[in-house]
Amino acid sequence: MRFVDEYRDPAAARALVSQITELAGDDHFKFMEVCGGHTHTIYRHGIEHVLPQSVELVHGPGCPVCVIPMGRIDDAIAVAETRDVVFTSFGDMMRVPGGEGNLLQAKARGADVRFVYSPLDALRIAIESPEREVVFFAVGFETTAPSTALTLLQAREQNVTNFSVFCNHVTIVPPIKAILESPDLRLDGFLGPGHVSTVVGQRPYRFVPAQYGKPLVTAGFEPLDILQAIAMLLAQIRDGRCEVENQYTRVVKEDGNPRALRLLAEVFELRPHFEWRGLGFISQSALKLRPEFAAHDAELRYSVPGVRVADPKACQCGEVLKGVIKPWECKVFGTACTPETPIGTCMVSSEGACAAYYNFGRLHRETAVALGRPV
Amino acid sequence: MCLGIPGQVVEFLEVSDQLARVDVSGVGRIVNIGLLEDEALAVGDWVLIHVGFAMSKIDEAEAALALASLQLMGRTFDEELEAFWSSRITNEAGGR
């Protein structure tokens, strides 16, 4: 465990916290972590409660499960209930509610919905069941999109005609831009996503300092990574610098993964617009299959209702995803909406802010209240 | 889906299929290494695996760190590993 101890060293954490406290001084800073993995780390380790009150973390829209709008789930169910279709999906998506229930309920009604770990598993099912039509429910940011791309290339190469993809891949930059344009949120900087950046690299974020004057530091997933990235953001502000920095150099390279980026460009093109849960329609924020792959495009092969479904009135996932409110400020949090019976997407995925807070955060908050600290 | 699971390359399988056998928490699995074509991957290297694909090359220290973090996640990690074990990515032609 010699490598691990170094990153769990309480003395190192204390040193970083006092550095952060000193750098922040008497001002108040609001930073957004874009990535759901970071949200998980922050709640899991109670980072919000070791930070000085001068530094506030806001949880952003970087959980791909959480941002899928209800209408797309209804579309998925419509495809799944088509005759002869085997509908394959990552486990995370099974309980995400649409207007007409979720995929597990569709399965209970008789649809052949199967959970897969990898798009390659879905392709395998198609090869083994030539009499069935296998559809893969593709979701995720640039972290998972290259896997779908490579799977589609294999399907085409091996002429697997009964395999198609219902594509819901989204891209990381447009929602960051949407949040920067949002009038109800004033941020002082961003913790840039870790795994997505292994693919896209650091360049796509340059507009954040260049056009919006906010620093961005790409961060790893250890508690010390998060603390160090916060210190780096504050140091930039103190020094009058504003740039893209990389705290997670252990994994993230400046240019990302060029091979994966080439594959994305080969297989996908940008949609003119795509609806994000809570953020509304964002232009050029999602991927669809290029015309060359039309034969494998589930949206062209099946009749997809494509109806926009408004979120339930009680659900405030939108405000949570934009960081306008904290999870526990939502009216249904922990009462009508729990991980077992989620109303909103943020409660479904373990990386959603609400689920992370529900699982780990409540005790921390109660402790903070008992200690007389504002939360 | 978003969890990156560290694995160590044990052997390369058919070049055309871009597959390698990796050791993940002591269990041998086959993953696709097509996304790391530019990396000159060698036996003994560590990779971070997302949905059956090696997504980035990492060093041993990062692999240990990532694994320790995942273990802290408890049930979420167990479910992801279970999903991984259920995966049937193989190098057998025709899937049999």
HADDOCK unambig.tbl for C-alpha pairs under 7 A between the chains (distance, minus, plus):
assign (segid A and resid 3 and name CA) (segid B and resid 61 and name CA) 5.42 0.50 0.50
assign (segid A and resid 3 and name CA) (segid B and resid 64 and name CA) 6.64 0.50 0.50
assign (segid A and resid 3 and name CA) (segid B and resid 65 and name CA) 6.54 0.50 0.50
assign (segid A and resid 4 and name CA) (segid B and resid 64 and name CA) 6.66 0.50 0.50
assign (segid A and resid 4 and name CA) (segid B and resid 65 and name CA) 5.22 0.50 0.50
assign (segid A and resid 90 and name CA) (segid B and resid 1 and name CA) 6.91 0.50 0.50
assign (segid A and resid 117 and name CA) (segid B and resid 51 and name CA) 5.83 0.50 0.50
assign (segid A and resid 117 and name CA) (segid B and resid 83 and name CA) 5.41 0.50 0.50
assign (segid A and resid 117 and name CA) (segid B and resid 84 and name CA) 5.90 0.50 0.50
assign (segid A and resid 117 and name CA) (segid B and resid 87 and name CA) 5.72 0.50 0.50
assign (segid A and resid 118 and name CA) (segid B and resid 51 and name CA) 4.61 0.50 0.50
assign (segid A and resid 118 and name CA) (segid B and resid 52 and name CA) 5.43 0.50 0.50
assign (segid A and resid 118 and name CA) (segid B and resid 87 and name CA) 6.97 0.50 0.50
assign (segid A and resid 120 and name CA) (segid B and resid 89 and name CA) 6.45 0.50 0.50
assign (segid A and resid 121 and name CA) (segid B and resid 87 and name CA) 6.28 0.50 0.50
assign (segid A and resid 121 and name CA) (segid B and resid 88 and name CA) 5.96 0.50 0.50
assign (segid A and resid 121 and name CA) (segid B and resid 89 and name CA) 6.15 0.50 0.50
assign (segid A and resid 124 and name CA) (segid B and resid 95 and name CA) 6.71 0.50 0.50
assign (segid A and resid 127 and name CA) (segid B and resid 94 and name CA) 7.00 0.50 0.50
assign (segid A and resid 128 and name CA) (segid B and resid 95 and name CA) 6.68 0.50 0.50
assign (segid A and resid 147 and name CA) (segid B and resid 53 and name CA) 6.47 0.50 0.50
assign (segid A and resid 198 and name CA) (segid B and resid 56 and name CA) 6.88 0.50 0.50
assign (segid A and resid 251 and name CA) (segid B and resid 58 and name CA) 6.14 0.50 0.50
assign (segid A and resid 259 and name CA) (segid B and resid 35 and name CA) 6.10 0.50 0.50
assign (segid A and resid 259 and name CA) (segid B and resid 38 and name CA) 6.83 0.50 0.50
assign (segid A and resid 260 and name CA) (segid B and resid 35 and name CA) 5.61 0.50 0.50
